[in-house]
Amino acid sequence: MATTTRAERSRMSSDMREVIDELDKYKQASEDGLQLLDWCIGYFHGCGKKGIAKSLSKNRAYIRKNLMDRPEEATPTQSTEE
Protein backbone atom coordinates (compact mmCIF):
# COMPACT_ATOMS: atom_id res chain seq x y z
CA MET A 1 0.00 0.00 0.00
CA ALA A 2 1.27 3.47 -0.80
CA THR A 3 2.09 5.92 1.94
CA THR A 4 -0.95 7.88 3.04
CA THR A 5 -1.05 11.64 3.31
CA ARG A 6 -1.93 13.50 6.47
CA ALA A 7 -5.32 14.52 5.06
CA GLU A 8 -6.15 10.93 4.12
CA ARG A 9 -5.17 9.68 7.56
CA SER A 10 -7.39 12.26 9.28
CA ARG A 11 -10.43 10.98 7.34
CA MET A 12 -9.79 7.35 8.30
CA SER A 13 -11.22 5.60 11.29
CA SER A 14 -8.87 4.95 14.17
CA ASP A 15 -9.01 1.20 13.43
CA MET A 16 -7.88 1.77 9.86
CA ARG A 17 -5.02 4.02 11.02
CA GLU A 18 -3.88 1.31 13.43
CA VAL A 19 -3.89 -1.29 10.64
CA ILE A 20 -1.88 0.98 8.34
CA ASP A 21 0.58 1.75 11.15
CA GLU A 22 1.03 -1.97 11.76
CA LEU A 23 1.59 -2.60 8.04
CA ASP A 24 4.19 0.17 7.95
CA LYS A 25 6.03 -1.46 10.85
CA TYR A 26 6.13 -4.83 9.06
CA LYS A 27 7.26 -3.17 5.83
CA GLN A 28 10.11 -1.42 7.66
CA ALA A 29 11.09 -4.65 9.41
CA SER A 30 11.23 -6.53 6.09
CA GLU A 31 13.36 -3.79 4.52
CA ASP A 32 15.71 -3.85 7.52
CA GLY A 33 15.93 -7.64 7.28
CA LEU A 34 16.89 -7.49 3.61
CA GLN A 35 19.56 -4.89 4.36
CA LEU A 36 21.01 -7.13 7.03
CA LEU A 37 20.94 -10.07 4.65
CA ASP A 38 22.76 -7.94 2.05
CA TRP A 39 25.45 -7.16 4.61
CA CYS A 40 25.82 -10.85 5.49
CA ILE A 41 26.13 -11.81 1.82
CA GLY A 42 28.86 -9.23 1.32
CA TYR A 43 30.64 -10.29 4.50
CA PHE A 44 30.74 -13.98 3.60
CA HIS A 45 31.76 -13.20 0.04
CA GLY A 46 34.59 -11.00 1.32
CA CYS A 47 35.76 -13.73 3.71
CA GLY A 48 36.04 -16.17 0.85
CA LYS A 49 33.02 -18.21 1.91
CA LYS A 50 31.38 -17.84 -1.47
CA GLY A 51 29.22 -20.95 -1.12
CA ILE A 52 27.48 -19.49 1.93
CA ALA A 53 27.15 -16.12 0.19
CA LYS A 54 25.62 -17.78 -2.86
CA SER A 55 23.10 -19.70 -0.76
CA LEU A 56 22.08 -16.55 1.09
CA SER A 57 21.83 -14.71 -2.20
CA LYS A 58 19.41 -17.33 -3.53
CA ASN A 59 17.32 -16.99 -0.36
CA ARG A 60 17.29 -13.21 -0.76
CA ALA A 61 16.17 -13.48 -4.38
CA TYR A 62 13.36 -15.85 -3.38
CA ILE A 63 12.18 -13.52 -0.61
CA ARG A 64 12.13 -10.48 -2.89
CA LYS A 65 10.44 -12.24 -5.80
CA ASN A 66 7.96 -14.59 -4.12
CA LEU A 67 7.20 -13.02 -0.76
CA MET A 68 7.55 -9.30 -1.45
CA ASP A 69 6.47 -9.30 -5.13
CA ARG A 70 9.52 -7.27 -6.10
CA PRO A 71 11.99 -7.76 -8.92
CA GLU A 72 15.36 -9.25 -8.16
CA GLU A 73 18.25 -6.84 -7.86
CA ALA A 74 21.99 -7.30 -7.78
CA THR A 75 23.51 -8.55 -4.54
CA PRO A 76 27.03 -7.87 -3.32
CA THR A 77 28.21 -11.23 -4.71
CA GLN A 78 26.68 -10.61 -8.13
CA SER A 79 28.32 -7.22 -8.51
CA THR A 80 31.80 -8.30 -7.33
CA GLU A 81 32.18 -11.75 -8.89
CA GLU A 82 35.42 -12.22 -10.77
C-alpha positions as CSV (number, residue, x, y, z in Angstrom):
1,M,0.0,0.0,0.0
2,A,1.3,3.5,-0.8
3,T,2.1,5.9,1.9
4,T,-1.0,7.9,3.0
5,T,-1.1,11.6,3.3
6,R,-1.9,13.5,6.5
7,A,-5.3,14.5,5.1
8,E,-6.1,10.9,4.1
9,R,-5.2,9.7,7.6
10,S,-7.4,12.3,9.3
11,R,-10.4,11.0,7.3
12,M,-9.8,7.4,8.3
13,S,-11.2,5.6,11.3
14,S,-8.9,4.9,14.2
15,D,-9.0,1.2,13.4
16,M,-7.9,1.8,9.9
17,R,-5.0,4.0,11.0
18,E,-3.9,1.3,13.4
19,V,-3.9,-1.3,10.6
20,I,-1.9,1.0,8.3
21,D,0.6,1.8,11.1
22,E,1.0,-2.0,11.8
23,L,1.6,-2.6,8.0
24,D,4.2,0.2,8.0
25,K,6.0,-1.5,10.9
26,Y,6.1,-4.8,9.1
27,K,7.3,-3.2,5.8
28,Q,10.1,-1.4,7.7
29,A,11.1,-4.7,9.4
30,S,11.2,-6.5,6.1
31,E,13.4,-3.8,4.5
32,D,15.7,-3.9,7.5
33,G,15.9,-7.6,7.3
34,L,16.9,-7.5,3.6
35,Q,19.6,-4.9,4.4
36,L,21.0,-7.1,7.0
37,L,20.9,-10.1,4.6
38,D,22.8,-7.9,2.0
39,W,25.4,-7.2,4.6
40,C,25.8,-10.9,5.5
41,I,26.1,-11.8,1.8
42,G,28.9,-9.2,1.3
43,Y,30.6,-10.3,4.5
44,F,30.7,-14.0,3.6
45,H,31.8,-13.2,0.0
46,G,34.6,-11.0,1.3
47,C,35.8,-13.7,3.7
48,G,36.0,-16.2,0.8
49,K,33.0,-18.2,1.9
50,K,31.4,-17.8,-1.5
51,G,29.2,-20.9,-1.1
52,I,27.5,-19.5,1.9
53,A,27.1,-16.1,0.2
54,K,25.6,-17.8,-2.9
55,S,23.1,-19.7,-0.8
56,L,22.1,-16.5,1.1
57,S,21.8,-14.7,-2.2
58,K,19.4,-17.3,-3.5
59,N,17.3,-17.0,-0.4
60,R,17.3,-13.2,-0.8
61,A,16.2,-13.5,-4.4
62,Y,13.4,-15.9,-3.4
63,I,12.2,-13.5,-0.6
64,R,12.1,-10.5,-2.9
65,K,10.4,-12.2,-5.8
66,N,8.0,-14.6,-4.1
67,L,7.2,-13.0,-0.8
68,M,7.6,-9.3,-1.4
69,D,6.5,-9.3,-5.1
70,R,9.5,-7.3,-6.1
71,P,12.0,-7.8,-8.9
72,E,15.4,-9.3,-8.2
73,E,18.2,-6.8,-7.9
74,A,22.0,-7.3,-7.8
75,T,23.5,-8.5,-4.5
76,P,27.0,-7.9,-3.3
77,T,28.2,-11.2,-4.7
78,Q,26.7,-10.6,-8.1
79,S,28.3,-7.2,-8.5
80,T,31.8,-8.3,-7.3
81,E,32.2,-11.7,-8.9
82,E,35.4,-12.2,-10.8
